[in-house]
Structure formats: structure tokens, C-alpha cells
Amino acid sequence: MTQGQHSSARRGGAFWATDLAKLVRDTGARDGGLSDDEAAQRLRRDGPNQVGEVRRYRAVRLLVKQFTSPIILILTGATVLSMIVGDVTDGVIILLIIAASGLLGFWQERSAGRAVEALQARVRVQTDVRRAGRVVSIPTMQVVVGDLVVLHAGDVVPADCRVAESRGMQVDQAALTGEPFPVEKKPDPVPADTPLAGRTSALYMGTHVVSGEGTGVVVQTGGETEFAAVSARASGKQAPTSFERGLTSYGLLLIRVMVVLVVTIFVVNIVLHRPIVESLLFSLALAVGLTPQMLPAIVSASLAVGARRMARHRVIVKRLNAIEDFGAMTVLLTDKTGTITTGVVQLDTTLDVDGQNGDEVRRLAQLNAGLQRGFGNPTDQAIMAEAPQPDQRLRLGEVPYDFKRKRLSVLVDEAGTTTLVTKGALHSVLEVCATRANQGRDCSAGART
């Protein structure tokens, strides 16, 4: 099933293709927003706006998981048999070793899970919505179908919404599509079979506004959202690591060897007319001797040491068995940046129109970036990273960035000299330039804003 089919199968249908007026009627939205009573009723009906719920008995399942490997099962089975036939002391010691190794793994993974939950709990996301004719800030979990969400640059989209108004709003959808470039959003509907990346009339939970502002009508919340569908597919049963596969293969090999040896030796003893009970005890003793009793404890202790070392570097290890795979890695390939890198833009150099280092270009860029009052982008932050903040009294005015001009201009007064400093898309800036500054001479007269 495709992403589009996943979305249309849920309550909102292909809301990106529906007429906006009809969608507003269907969701019960109004210009002034829902009343507090209506919102409370819908919250009780649909539940909180969150993806997934805390699973019950998660700790029990995690504890049981520590004792399901073939090695553990072999040791437990052989030990129980040896205790049945009288070797109680050694059997109890082996069972204690097995329990200690399992509890060590459980404690480490449980602690890591709680650390992640604690980090998530520290992030309290608020959302601006229209309620009863006024804009209020509420916890994202309380957003309901029919709410009018007010979005500005930097806001996270709290639910799946239909764009109602857009003033140059661009949204980063990398969380769902993997594409790093933002998409401009408009209220106009698009065909129902449009892929998710091209649905310019839809806003999705988990994406965020890069620039501009607008409003959206909430259509789907919580488990009905596209983000929930992606999360469900991504959070399915985890594939075993190569280390787990290796341990499983080793355990199955031990089982085959033990079965062959135990059966062979038992048959040989019977053929040689040895007592049946003594032959059985000898075969069981051989089975217990072949099992590596200390292997689970050694593995758990070694992986726990690795987890503690990684914790010193502020890395949380949720699955102990992943450490061995991480340590065995020789080459890591990725097609995205910002995930394992710092994700920070740095200014390397500034060049003039002739490709030479230009201090004047740097100075003008710092004036533009430091005096603008819009939403600063990563490039502006990189320009101002090591530069002093310019005096705001130099600023005479500003023409903000928009997606038609694709330029931002700041008018500056320096000692009686008025200068318009403009930045933007290369082709947009060049098409309004009449002349250029060459070898330090200012030849920029005639340029438009």
C-alpha cells in the first residue's frame, strides 16, 4: 500500500484534494475557532494528539527477552536435567549465573529506555490555535480535529492539516520524505493521487515551518496522522543484529553437536551392556559439560562495559547487542547530512564579483544579517557567528523577504551615506543590478530593491 493509500484510508481521506470550504464544514471548523467546550468534547472522543501509547508490560517483555537466546535455553535445559538427576549444587550455581547475566542486560536496556523517555519528557511542545475568537497557546497533545492552527517560522506542525492561509509559508518535510529542501504551501487543492512530497495543500505532523506564516485546519490527529503510519512501519519487529545471529547460529550448532554426541554415547553404553541409569547420567553430564556456562555472563558484562564507555560520550545504548555491530563497523555510508554531522553552517570565505577575497562583501553581509528583523536562517547565523552585532541605529528600513522577489533588503545609514544592502537568490539579485563594484570602486548605482 502506498503512502497516499495509507492516508486516504484514514478518517481525513484525501483532504489535500478536497475543496477547502467543504473540508471546513466536514471538520466543524470556524473562522474564530472552536469553543473550549467543543474542543474538550472532541479531545474526549478522539483521545490525546500523540503518536503511540506507552505499552503495558514493556518491562516484563524486556526481561523475558534476555532469556530467549539458544545459548541460554541450552544452559537452562541442561542444568534443570542435571538437577533432576541429583547435581543440585552445580545446577543452582549455573542458574544464578544465567539470572545475573540476564538481569544485567535488562538493567542496562531498561536504564537506557528511561533515559530516552526522560529526555522526551523535557520537551514540552506548545501550539498556537484559535479558540473562541482568540489565539491561545496549548499543549500539542490537546489539539483536536477542527482546530485552526496558527503557524510561524520555526513552529512544528502539530497534526495533519489542510492549508487555509499561507503567506510565503515553506515547510521542511524531511521527517516524512527525506528531502532536505522546503516546500511552499498553498491553499489550492491538488489531485488525490499526488505523492506526499507534492501535496502543497497539506501540512503533516512532525514537519516544521522554515519561513513565512499561515493557518491550517486540523483534519487528523494522533494515530490517524501520516506520521503515525510511518512510525508504525518503522517501529515493527526489530531485525536481529549480526551479533545476535552469530550467537543463535552458535547455539544451534551446540544443540546439534550435543544431540549427536549424547545419543551416540548413550547407544554405545547400551550396546556395551552398561547400566541404563549410569549411561543416562553420563550422557547428561557430557551435555552439561559441553555448554559454555560462563558465556552469557561474559557477553553481558562485556557489552555493559561498552555501554558505559559510550555513555561517557553522551551516547545512549538502547540495545546492548548493537554495541558489537557498532564496534565491528569499518565503513559507514549515508545519503543524508545533519544526522551524524553537526548540522551547522560555517562561513569559510567571502568573494567579490571577481572571485577575490572581499572584506567589503563580508562587512555588507554582516550589516544585512545583523540588522534584519525577520527569521534568521543558518546562513545569517554563520555570517554573524564571530562578528560584532551592528548598531541598530544604522537601520533605516527593511524590505522583508518574500517568495516573489526572493530578496531581502536593508537600508543602512553610515555617517550620512545611505546604502541599500540586498541578499537573495542569485538570479533574483542579478536581474535588478545595473552595474557592479569593481576593484573597490562603487558602481552599484541604478540597482532596484
ZINOR-V372538 format. One record per residue. N is the residue number from 1. RES is the residue in one small letter. PHI is phi as a letter, one per 20 degrees, with the letter a starting at -180 (* if undefined). Layout:
n->N res->RES phi->PHI
n->N res->RES phi->PHI
This chain:
n->1 res->m phi->*
n->2 res->t phi->f
n->3 res->q phi->f
n->4 res->g phi->f
n->5 res->q phi->f
n->6 res->h phi->g
n->7 res->s phi->f
n->8 res->s phi->f
n->9 res->a phi->f
n->10 res->r phi->e
n->11 res->r phi->g
n->12 res->g phi->f
n->13 res->g phi->m
n->14 res->a phi->e
n->15 res->f phi->f
n->16 res->w phi->f
n->17 res->a phi->d
n->18 res->t phi->e
n->19 res->d phi->g
n->20 res->l phi->f
n->21 res->a phi->f
n->22 res->k phi->f
n->23 res->l phi->f
n->24 res->v phi->f
n->25 res->r phi->f
n->26 res->d phi->f
n->27 res->t phi->e
n->28 res->g phi->m
n->29 res->a phi->f
n->30 res->r phi->c
n->31 res->d phi->g
n->32 res->g phi->e
n->33 res->g phi->n
n->34 res->l phi->f
n->35 res->s phi->f
n->36 res->d phi->f
n->37 res->d phi->f
n->38 res->e phi->f
n->39 res->a phi->f
n->40 res->a phi->f
n->41 res->q phi->f
n->42 res->r phi->f
n->43 res->l phi->f
n->44 res->r phi->f
n->45 res->r phi->f
n->46 res->d phi->e
n->47 res->g phi->n
n->48 res->p phi->f
n->49 res->n phi->e
n->50 res->q phi->b
n->51 res->v phi->e
n->52 res->g phi->m
n->53 res->e phi->c
n->54 res->v phi->f
n->55 res->r phi->f
n->56 res->r phi->f
n->57 res->y phi->l
n->58 res->r phi->f
n->59 res->a phi->f
n->60 res->v phi->f
n->61 res->r phi->f
n->62 res->l phi->f
n->63 res->l phi->f
n->64 res->v phi->f
n->65 res->k phi->f
n->66 res->q phi->f
n->67 res->f phi->d
n->68 res->t phi->d
n->69 res->s phi->f
n->70 res->p phi->g
n->71 res->i phi->f
n->72 res->i phi->f
n->73 res->l phi->f
n->74 res->i phi->f
n->75 res->l phi->f
n->76 res->t phi->f
n->77 res->g phi->f
n->78 res->a phi->f
n->79 res->t phi->f
n->80 res->v phi->f
n->81 res->l phi->f
n->82 res->s phi->f
n->83 res->m phi->f
n->84 res->i phi->f
n->85 res->v phi->e
n->86 res->g phi->p
n->87 res->d phi->e
n->88 res->v phi->f
n->89 res->t phi->f
n->90 res->d phi->f
n->91 res->g phi->f
n->92 res->v phi->f
n->93 res->i phi->f
n->94 res->i phi->f
n->95 res->l phi->f
n->96 res->l phi->f
n->97 res->i phi->f
n->98 res->i phi->f
n->99 res->a phi->f
n->100 res->a phi->f
n->101 res->s phi->f
n->102 res->g phi->f
n->103 res->l phi->f
n->104 res->l phi->f
n->105 res->g phi->f
n->106 res->f phi->f
n->107 res->w phi->f
n->108 res->q phi->f
n->109 res->e phi->f
n->110 res->r phi->f
n->111 res->s phi->f
n->112 res->a phi->f
n->113 res->g phi->f
n->114 res->r phi->f
n->115 res->a phi->f
n->116 res->v phi->f
n->117 res->e phi->f
n->118 res->a phi->f
n->119 res->l phi->f
n->120 res->q phi->f
n->121 res->a phi->f
n->122 res->r phi->f
n->123 res->v phi->e
n->124 res->r phi->d
n->125 res->v phi->e
n->126 res->q phi->d
n->127 res->t phi->c
n->128 res->d phi->e
n->129 res->v phi->c
n->130 res->r phi->e
n->131 res->r phi->c
n->132 res->a phi->l
n->133 res->g phi->n
n->134 res->r phi->c
n->135 res->v phi->e
n->136 res->v phi->c
n->137 res->s phi->d
n->138 res->i phi->c
n->139 res->p phi->f
n->140 res->t phi->g
n->141 res->m phi->f
n->142 res->q phi->e
n->143 res->v phi->f
n->144 res->v phi->c
n->145 res->v phi->f
n->146 res->g phi->n
n->147 res->d phi->f
n->148 res->l phi->d
n->149 res->v phi->e
n->150 res->v phi->d
n->151 res->l phi->d
n->152 res->h phi->c
n->153 res->a phi->g
n->154 res->g phi->n
n->155 res->d phi->f
n->156 res->v phi->e
n->157 res->v phi->f
n->158 res->p phi->e
n->159 res->a phi->a
n->160 res->d phi->f
n->161 res->c phi->c
n->162 res->r phi->d
n->163 res->v phi->f
n->164 res->a phi->d
n->165 res->e phi->b
n->166 res->s phi->b
n->167 res->r phi->d
n->168 res->g phi->m
n->169 res->m phi->f
n->170 res->q phi->d
n->171 res->v phi->c
n->172 res->d phi->e
n->173 res->q phi->d
n->174 res->a phi->g
n->175 res->a phi->f
n->176 res->l phi->d
n->177 res->t phi->d
n->178 res->g phi->n
n->179 res->e phi->e
n->180 res->p phi->f
n->181 res->f phi->e
n->182 res->p phi->f
n->183 res->v phi->d
n->184 res->e phi->f
n->185 res->k phi->d
n->186 res->k phi->c
n->187 res->p phi->f
n->188 res->d phi->f
n->189 res->p phi->f
n->190 res->v phi->c
n->191 res->p phi->g
n->192 res->a phi->f
n->193 res->d phi->e
n->194 res->t phi->f
n->195 res->p phi->f
n->196 res->l phi->g
n->197 res->a phi->f
n->198 res->g phi->d
n->199 res->r phi->e
n->200 res->t phi->f
n->201 res->s phi->e
n->202 res->a phi->d
n->203 res->l phi->d
n->204 res->y phi->c
n->205 res->m phi->g
n->206 res->g phi->n
n->207 res->t phi->e
n->208 res->h phi->b
n->209 res->v phi->e
n->210 res->v phi->e
n->211 res->s phi->b
n->212 res->g phi->m
n->213 res->e phi->b
n->214 res->g phi->r
n->215 res->t phi->c
n->216 res->g phi->b
n->217 res->v phi->e
n->218 res->v phi->f
n->219 res->v phi->d
n->220 res->q phi->c
n->221 res->t phi->c
n->222 res->g phi->l
n->223 res->g phi->f
n->224 res->e phi->e
n->225 res->t phi->f
n->226 res->e phi->f
n->227 res->f phi->f
n->228 res->a phi->f
n->229 res->a phi->f
n->230 res->v phi->f
n->231 res->s phi->f
n->232 res->a phi->f
n->233 res->r phi->f
n->234 res->a phi->f
n->235 res->s phi->d
n->236 res->g phi->f
n->237 res->k phi->f
n->238 res->q phi->f
n->239 res->a phi->f
n->240 res->p phi->f
n->241 res->t phi->f
n->242 res->s phi->f
n->243 res->f phi->f
n->244 res->e phi->f
n->245 res->r phi->f
n->246 res->g phi->f
n->247 res->l phi->f
n->248 res->t phi->f
n->249 res->s phi->f
n->250 res->y phi->f
n->251 res->g phi->f
n->252 res->l phi->f
n->253 res->l phi->f
n->254 res->l phi->f
n->255 res->i phi->f
n->256 res->r phi->f
n->257 res->v phi->f
n->258 res->m phi->f
n->259 res->v phi->f
n->260 res->v phi->f
n->261 res->l phi->f
n->262 res->v phi->f
n->263 res->v phi->f
n->264 res->t phi->f
n->265 res->i phi->f
n->266 res->f phi->f
n->267 res->v phi->f
n->268 res->v phi->f
n->269 res->n phi->f
n->270 res->i phi->f
n->271 res->v phi->f
n->272 res->l phi->e
n->273 res->h phi->m
n->274 res->r phi->e
n->275 res->p phi->g
n->276 res->i phi->f
n->277 res->v phi->f
n->278 res->e phi->f
n->279 res->s phi->f
n->280 res->l phi->f
n->281 res->l phi->f
n->282 res->f phi->f
n->283 res->s phi->f
n->284 res->l phi->f
n->285 res->a phi->f
n->286 res->l phi->f
n->287 res->a phi->f
n->288 res->v phi->f
n->289 res->g phi->f
n->290 res->l phi->f
n->291 res->t phi->e
n->292 res->p phi->f
n->293 res->q phi->f
n->294 res->m phi->e
n->295 res->l phi->f
n->296 res->p phi->g
n->297 res->a phi->f
n->298 res->i phi->f
n->299 res->v phi->f
n->300 res->s phi->f
n->301 res->a phi->f
n->302 res->s phi->f
n->303 res->l phi->f
n->304 res->a phi->f
n->305 res->v phi->f
n->306 res->g phi->f
n->307 res->a phi->f
n->308 res->r phi->f
n->309 res->r phi->f
n->310 res->m phi->f
n->311 res->a phi->f
n->312 res->r phi->f
n->313 res->h phi->e
n->314 res->r phi->m
n->315 res->v phi->d
n->316 res->i phi->e
n->317 res->v phi->d
n->318 res->k phi->e
n->319 res->r phi->c
n->320 res->l phi->g
n->321 res->n phi->f
n->322 res->a phi->f
n->323 res->i phi->f
n->324 res->e phi->f
n->325 res->d phi->f
n->326 res->f phi->f
n->327 res->g phi->f
n->328 res->a phi->e
n->329 res->m phi->f
n->330 res->t phi->d
n->331 res->v phi->c
n->332 res->l phi->d
n->333 res->l phi->d
n->334 res->t phi->b
n->335 res->d phi->d
n->336 res->k phi->c
n->337 res->t phi->d
n->338 res->g phi->n
n->339 res->t phi->e
n->340 res->i phi->d
n->341 res->t phi->d
n->342 res->t phi->f
n->343 res->g phi->m
n->344 res->v phi->d
n->345 res->v phi->e
n->346 res->q phi->c
n->347 res->l phi->e
n->348 res->d phi->e
n->349 res->t phi->b
n->350 res->t phi->c
n->351 res->l phi->d
n->352 res->d phi->e
n->353 res->v phi->f
n->354 res->d phi->e
n->355 res->g phi->n
n->356 res->q phi->d
n->357 res->n phi->g
n->358 res->g phi->c
n->359 res->d phi->f
n->360 res->e phi->f
n->361 res->v phi->f
n->362 res->r phi->f
n->363 res->r phi->f
n->364 res->l phi->f
n->365 res->a phi->f
n->366 res->q phi->f
n->367 res->l phi->f
n->368 res->n phi->f
n->369 res->a phi->f
n->370 res->g phi->e
n->371 res->l phi->d
n->372 res->q phi->f
n->373 res->r phi->d
n->374 res->g phi->e
n->375 res->f phi->f
n->376 res->g phi->f
n->377 res->n phi->e
n->378 res->p phi->g
n->379 res->t phi->f
n->380 res->d phi->f
n->381 res->q phi->f
n->382 res->a phi->f
n->383 res->i phi->f
n->384 res->m phi->e
n->385 res->a phi->g
n->386 res->e phi->d
n->387 res->a phi->d
n->388 res->p phi->f
n->389 res->q phi->f
n->390 res->p phi->f
n->391 res->d phi->f
n->392 res->q phi->f
n->393 res->r phi->f
n->394 res->l phi->f
n->395 res->r phi->f
n->396 res->l phi->e
n->397 res->g phi->a
n->398 res->e phi->b
n->399 res->v phi->d
n->400 res->p phi->f
n->401 res->y phi->f
n->402 res->d phi->b
n->403 res->f phi->e
n->404 res->k phi->e
n->405 res->r phi->f
n->406 res->k phi->l
n->407 res->r phi->b
n->408 res->l phi->c
n->409 res->s phi->c
n->410 res->v phi->c
n->411 res->l phi->e
n->412 res->v phi->c
n->413 res->d phi->d
n->414 res->e phi->d
n->415 res->a phi->l
n->416 res->g phi->n
n->417 res->t phi->e
n->418 res->t phi->e
n->419 res->t phi->c
n->420 res->l phi->d
n->421 res->v phi->d
n->422 res->t phi->c
n->423 res->k phi->c
n->424 res->g phi->r
n->425 res->a phi->f
n->426 res->l phi->g
n->427 res->h phi->f
n->428 res->s phi->f
n->429 res->v phi->f
n->430 res->l phi->f
n->431 res->e phi->f
n->432 res->v phi->d
n->433 res->c phi->e
n->434 res->a phi->e
n->435 res->t phi->c
n->436 res->r phi->c
n->437 res->a phi->e
n->438 res->n phi->c
n->439 res->q phi->l
n->440 res->g phi->n
n->441 res->r phi->e
n->442 res->d phi->e
n->443 res->c phi->c
n->444 res->s phi->e
n->445 res->a phi->f
n->446 res->g phi->o
n->447 res->a phi->f
n->448 res->r phi->e
n->449 res->t phi->f
